[in-house]
Amino acid sequence: MSSEPATPPLEEPAEEIVEEEPAAPTQRFGAPGEPLNRRSPFLFGFLFGLGVIVAYALFLGFRNAASILVLIFIALFLAIGLNPAVVRLRRWGLPHGLAVAIVALTVVALLVGGIIALIPPLVTQTTELINNAPETIENLRRSETVNELVQRYDIVNKVQSAVNASTIGNTLGGVVGGAKLIFGTIFNVLTVLVLTIYFMASFERLKAGGYSLVPASRRDRVRLLTDEILTKVGAYMVGALAIAILAGLSTFVLAVLLELPYPFALAVVVAVCDLIPQIGATIGAVIVSVVGLASSVSDGVVCIVFFIIYQQIENYLIYPNVMRRSVKVSDVGAVVAALLGVALFGVVGALVAIPMVAAVQLIAREVMVPSMNDR
């Protein structure tokens, strides 16, 4: 009996494992299309026109908000100048809020004190003018010279013809314009004062926010340079206040020696006007000289000569030396910067001209000169 060899069982072929491709993610609003052709003349023209429109809109916005931007700039400049006082009070152990409150109250007290010093002369002189008006008119009527001039030039008829509806309307318009100017000035002063207090209260946060926009690799150097520039602005404010106080004290001594009325008020006027670069000292000198001439001709001449000599000493000796010691700007740089600031941006330009020159000198010395030496 033959035995057939046993055939091995057939192995079933292994199933091939097929990897399924991941399904494309479904998007809610459909698949995005191909990017736009940046070389398309239509796209270039559209973007160019849109850029022009945006630039023009920004120009109109800055132009319409120029007055508010100037107030914000002045408030920020004052906050930078007053910040060293806040830092000094904090070093004495006072909290930040209390230090800001003390500095703000001091500024308000000085402002109110100056106004209070000016109110009595204005009220007295206005009341005296109103009370003396009938007597003055009666003396003019009795004067033969005045009557002869009135008849010769027919002044009465000319005045009557000039007083008509249009003249009254123009006069009322001038009164309304004057009232708008007064209330506008009060509004601007209060706005600058409030903004200055806010900037002083959040000064460290503003600096930290500005430094966070600088790359981390350059942040420390930018912080050191900016802090030095801010220190120079504070030193400039201290120097300007010192010069103004010196001018006020000199005026007070002159007014006391000449026995002019309201010497303290005249000193306040000169000190405040002296804070305005270039033209402020001249305005204060004119006011005091007019008061001196009203007292007597000799007093007026003495005032004019005194201020001519004092302004030369202040412009070419006191001012450059103080700025060189506080801001470390050369004499020529201080004078040229003030002149260029007035010519370019008026009073605001003169106010920030010297700190800007100090900042440019610092950046040139610490950044540009080392870079040029490494080449």
matplotlib code that plots the C-alpha trace (Angstrom):
import matplotlib.pyplot as plt

x = [0.0, 1.7, 1.7, 1.6, 3.6, 1.5, 1.2, 1.8, -1.2, -1.4, -0.7, -3.2, -1.6, -1.1, -3.3, -1.5, -1.8, -2.7, -2.1, -4.9, -4.0, -5.3, -8.3, -7.9, -9.1, -12.4, -12.7, -15.8, -15.7, -14.0, -10.4, -8.3, -7.4, -4.1, -2.2, -2.6, 0.0, 2.0, 3.3, -0.2, -0.4, -4.0, -2.9, 0.0, -2.1, -4.8, -2.3, -0.6, -3.8, -4.9, -1.6, -2.0, -5.5, -4.3, -1.4, -3.6, -6.2, -3.4, -2.2, -5.7, -6.0, -2.7, -3.5, -7.0, -5.6, -2.5, -3.6, -4.4, -1.2, 0.8, -0.9, -0.1, 3.5, 3.8, 2.3, 4.6, 7.6, 6.5, 6.0, 9.5, 10.9, 9.0, 9.7, 13.1, 11.3, 9.0, 12.0, 13.7, 10.6, 10.3, 14.0, 12.9, 10.5, 7.2, 4.8, 4.6, 1.1, 1.9, 5.0, 3.1, 0.4, 2.9, 4.6, 1.2, 0.0, 3.2, 2.7, -0.9, 0.0, 2.6, 0.1, -2.6, -0.1, 0.9, -2.7, -3.5, -0.5, -1.7, -5.4, -5.1, -3.2, -5.6, -8.7, -7.2, -6.1, -9.4, -11.4, -9.3, -9.6, -13.4, -13.7, -11.5, -13.2, -15.8, -13.2, -10.9, -13.6, -14.6, -11.0, -10.8, -14.0, -12.6, -9.3, -9.2, -6.6, -8.8, -11.9, -10.0, -8.8, -12.4, -13.7, -10.9, -11.0, -14.8, -14.2, -17.8, -19.4, -16.8, -17.4, -21.2, -20.9, -18.6, -21.0, -23.4, -24.8, -21.8, -19.4, -21.4, -21.5, -17.7, -17.3, -19.5, -17.6, -14.4, -15.8, -17.0, -13.6, -11.8, -14.1, -13.3, -9.6, -9.8, -11.9, -9.7, -6.6, -8.1, -9.1, -5.6, -4.0, -6.3, -5.8, -2.0, -2.2, -4.4, -2.4, 0.9, -0.5, -1.6, 1.8, 3.6, 1.4, 2.0, 5.5, 7.2, 4.5, 4.9, 8.6, 8.3, 5.8, 8.1, 11.1, 9.1, 8.8, 12.6, 14.3, 15.5, 19.1, 19.2, 16.8, 19.4, 21.4, 18.3, 17.1, 20.4, 20.5, 16.8, 17.2, 20.2, 18.2, 15.3, 17.7, 19.0, 15.4, 14.8, 18.1, 17.0, 13.8, 15.6, 18.0, 15.2, 13.4, 16.6, 17.1, 13.4, 13.6, 16.8, 15.1, 12.1, 14.3, 16.2, 12.9, 11.6, 14.8, 14.5, 10.8, 11.4, 14.3, 12.2, 9.1, 7.0, 3.5, 3.1, 6.7, 5.9, 3.3, 5.9, 8.5, 6.0, 5.2, 8.9, 9.6, 6.7, 7.5, 11.2, 10.2, 9.2, 12.4, 13.7, 10.6, 9.4, 12.1, 11.3, 7.6, 8.3, 10.7, 8.2, 5.5, 7.7, 9.0, 5.5, 4.7, 7.9, 7.0, 3.5, 5.2, 7.7, 9.8, 13.0, 11.8, 10.8, 14.2, 15.9, 13.8, 14.6, 18.3, 18.2, 16.5, 18.7, 21.8, 20.2, 19.0, 22.5, 24.0, 21.3, 21.5, 25.2, 26.5, 23.9, 21.8, 24.7, 26.6, 23.6, 22.7, 26.3, 26.5, 23.0, 22.4, 26.1, 25.5, 28.1, 27.4, 27.2, 25.0, 22.5, 22.2, 22.0, 19.5, 17.2, 17.3, 16.6, 13.8, 12.0, 12.4, 11.1, 8.4, 7.9, 7.7, 7.4, 10.5, 12.4, 11.2, 12.6, 15.5, 18.2, 17.1, 17.0, 20.5, 21.7, 20.0, 21.6, 25.0, 24.6, 23.4, 26.2, 28.8, 27.6, 26.3, 27.5, 31.1, 31.9, 30.2, 32.4, 35.5, 34.9, 34.8]
y = [0.0, 3.1, 6.2, 9.5, 12.3, 14.7, 18.1, 21.1, 23.3, 26.3, 29.6, 32.3, 35.5, 38.2, 41.2, 44.3, 47.2, 50.3, 53.6, 56.0, 59.6, 62.1, 63.9, 67.5, 69.8, 71.1, 74.9, 76.7, 79.2, 77.0, 76.5, 79.7, 80.7, 81.3, 84.5, 87.6, 88.5, 91.2, 92.3, 93.0, 96.7, 96.8, 95.7, 98.1, 101.0, 100.1, 99.9, 103.1, 105.0, 103.6, 104.6, 108.2, 108.4, 107.1, 109.5, 112.5, 111.4, 111.3, 114.7, 116.2, 114.5, 115.9, 119.4, 119.5, 118.2, 120.4, 122.6, 119.6, 117.9, 121.0, 121.0, 117.3, 117.9, 120.8, 118.7, 115.8, 118.2, 119.7, 116.2, 115.2, 118.4, 117.8, 114.1, 114.7, 116.4, 113.3, 111.0, 113.0, 112.9, 109.1, 108.8, 110.4, 107.6, 109.1, 107.0, 107.7, 109.0, 111.4, 112.6, 113.4, 115.1, 117.3, 118.4, 119.1, 121.1, 123.1, 124.0, 124.9, 127.0, 128.9, 129.5, 130.7, 132.9, 134.6, 135.2, 136.6, 138.9, 140.2, 140.7, 143.7, 145.9, 145.1, 145.8, 149.0, 150.5, 149.6, 151.1, 154.2, 154.6, 154.3, 156.7, 159.3, 159.1, 161.9, 164.2, 163.5, 164.1, 167.4, 168.6, 167.8, 169.8, 172.8, 172.7, 175.4, 173.4, 170.3, 172.3, 174.0, 170.6, 169.2, 172.1, 172.1, 168.4, 168.0, 165.2, 165.1, 164.5, 161.9, 160.0, 160.2, 158.9, 156.1, 154.9, 152.9, 149.4, 147.9, 149.5, 148.3, 144.8, 144.8, 146.0, 143.2, 140.8, 142.0, 141.6, 138.1, 137.3, 138.6, 136.5, 133.5, 134.2, 134.5, 131.3, 129.5, 130.4, 129.3, 126.0, 125.4, 126.1, 123.7, 121.1, 121.3, 121.2, 118.1, 116.3, 117.1, 115.5, 112.4, 112.1, 112.5, 109.8, 107.3, 108.3, 105.0, 103.0, 105.2, 104.6, 100.9, 100.7, 102.7, 100.5, 97.3, 98.4, 98.3, 94.9, 93.1, 93.1, 96.9, 97.6, 98.2, 100.7, 102.6, 102.7, 104.2, 106.8, 107.8, 108.2, 110.4, 112.6, 112.8, 113.9, 116.7, 117.9, 118.1, 119.9, 122.4, 123.1, 123.7, 126.1, 128.0, 128.4, 129.6, 132.3, 133.4, 133.7, 135.8, 138.1, 138.4, 139.2, 141.9, 143.5, 143.4, 145.2, 147.8, 148.4, 148.9, 151.3, 153.4, 153.1, 151.8, 150.5, 146.8, 145.7, 142.0, 141.9, 143.3, 140.7, 137.9, 139.3, 139.4, 136.0, 134.4, 136.2, 135.2, 131.5, 132.2, 131.9, 134.9, 137.2, 136.7, 138.9, 141.7, 141.5, 141.8, 144.7, 146.6, 146.1, 147.3, 150.2, 151.4, 151.3, 153.3, 155.9, 156.2, 157.0, 159.5, 160.0, 159.5, 156.2, 155.1, 155.9, 154.1, 151.0, 151.0, 151.3, 148.7, 146.1, 146.8, 146.1, 143.2, 141.4, 141.6, 140.1, 137.4, 136.5, 136.3, 135.5, 134.0, 131.9, 130.2, 129.5, 128.0, 125.9, 124.8, 123.7, 122.1, 120.6, 120.6, 122.5, 124.9, 128.6, 128.8, 125.8, 127.2, 130.5, 129.0, 126.3, 128.9, 131.1, 128.1, 126.8, 130.2, 130.4, 126.9, 126.2, 129.5, 129.5, 125.7, 125.3, 127.6, 125.7, 122.3, 123.5, 123.2, 119.8, 118.6, 119.8, 118.0, 114.8, 115.0, 115.6, 112.6, 110.3, 111.5, 111.0, 107.6, 106.0, 107.8, 108.5, 104.9, 103.5, 105.7, 104.8, 101.1, 101.5]
z = [0.0, -1.3, 0.8, -1.0, 0.4, 2.3, 0.6, 2.9, 3.4, 1.2, 3.0, 2.4, 0.9, 3.4, 3.0, 1.8, 4.3, 2.4, 4.2, 3.6, 2.8, 5.4, 4.2, 3.3, 6.1, 5.4, 5.5, 6.4, 3.6, 1.0, -0.1, -0.6, -4.1, -5.6, -4.4, -6.4, -9.0, -7.4, -10.8, -12.1, -13.2, -11.9, -8.4, -8.4, -9.4, -6.8, -4.0, -5.1, -5.2, -1.8, -0.3, -1.6, -0.2, 3.2, 3.3, 2.4, 5.1, 7.7, 6.5, 7.0, 10.4, 11.6, 10.2, 11.8, 15.1, 15.1, 18.0, 20.2, 19.2, 20.2, 23.6, 24.1, 23.1, 25.6, 28.3, 27.6, 27.6, 31.0, 32.4, 31.3, 32.9, 36.2, 36.4, 38.2, 41.1, 41.3, 41.3, 44.0, 46.3, 45.7, 46.8, 50.1, 50.7, 49.4, 47.4, 43.6, 43.8, 46.7, 44.9, 41.8, 43.8, 45.6, 42.4, 40.7, 43.7, 43.7, 40.0, 40.6, 43.6, 41.6, 38.8, 41.1, 43.0, 39.8, 38.8, 42.3, 42.0, 38.7, 39.6, 42.0, 39.5, 36.7, 38.9, 40.4, 37.1, 35.4, 38.2, 38.3, 34.5, 34.7, 37.6, 36.0, 32.6, 33.2, 34.6, 31.7, 29.1, 30.9, 30.8, 27.1, 26.4, 28.3, 26.4, 23.7, 21.8, 21.7, 20.7, 17.9, 16.6, 16.8, 14.7, 12.2, 11.4, 11.9, 14.4, 15.8, 12.4, 11.5, 14.7, 14.2, 10.7, 11.8, 14.5, 12.3, 12.3, 10.6, 13.1, 16.0, 14.5, 14.0, 17.6, 18.9, 16.7, 18.2, 21.7, 21.0, 19.5, 22.5, 24.8, 22.7, 23.0, 26.7, 27.2, 24.7, 26.6, 29.8, 28.2, 26.8, 30.1, 31.9, 29.2, 29.4, 33.2, 33.3, 30.6, 32.5, 35.7, 33.8, 32.0, 35.3, 37.0, 34.2, 33.2, 34.0, 32.2, 29.1, 29.2, 29.6, 26.8, 24.5, 25.4, 24.7, 21.0, 20.7, 19.7, 22.8, 21.5, 21.5, 24.4, 27.1, 25.0, 23.9, 27.5, 28.7, 25.9, 26.3, 30.1, 29.6, 27.1, 29.5, 32.2, 30.0, 29.4, 33.1, 33.6, 30.8, 32.7, 35.9, 34.1, 32.4, 35.8, 37.4, 34.6, 34.9, 38.7, 38.4, 35.9, 38.2, 41.2, 39.2, 38.1, 41.7, 43.0, 40.2, 40.8, 44.6, 44.0, 41.5, 43.8, 40.9, 41.8, 42.4, 42.2, 43.0, 40.1, 37.7, 38.9, 38.2, 34.8, 33.8, 35.2, 33.4, 30.1, 30.5, 30.2, 26.6, 24.6, 22.6, 22.6, 26.2, 27.8, 25.4, 26.2, 29.9, 29.4, 27.4, 30.1, 32.9, 30.8, 30.1, 33.8, 34.4, 31.8, 33.4, 36.7, 35.3, 32.2, 34.1, 35.6, 32.1, 30.7, 33.6, 33.0, 29.2, 29.8, 32.6, 30.4, 27.4, 29.4, 31.3, 28.2, 26.7, 29.8, 29.9, 26.2, 25.9, 29.4, 31.8, 29.4, 27.5, 30.8, 32.5, 29.5, 29.2, 32.8, 33.0, 29.5, 28.4, 25.2, 23.8, 23.9, 20.1, 20.0, 22.5, 20.7, 17.2, 18.4, 19.9, 16.8, 14.5, 16.7, 16.6, 12.9, 12.2, 14.8, 16.7, 20.5, 20.7, 18.6, 20.8, 23.8, 22.7, 20.6, 23.2, 24.6, 20.9, 20.3, 23.5, 22.3, 18.9, 20.4, 22.7, 19.9, 17.6, 20.3, 21.5, 18.2, 15.1, 16.0, 17.2, 14.1, 11.9, 13.8, 13.3, 9.5]

ax = plt.figure().add_subplot(projection="3d")
ax.plot(x, y, z, "-o")
ax.set_aspect("equal")
plt.show()
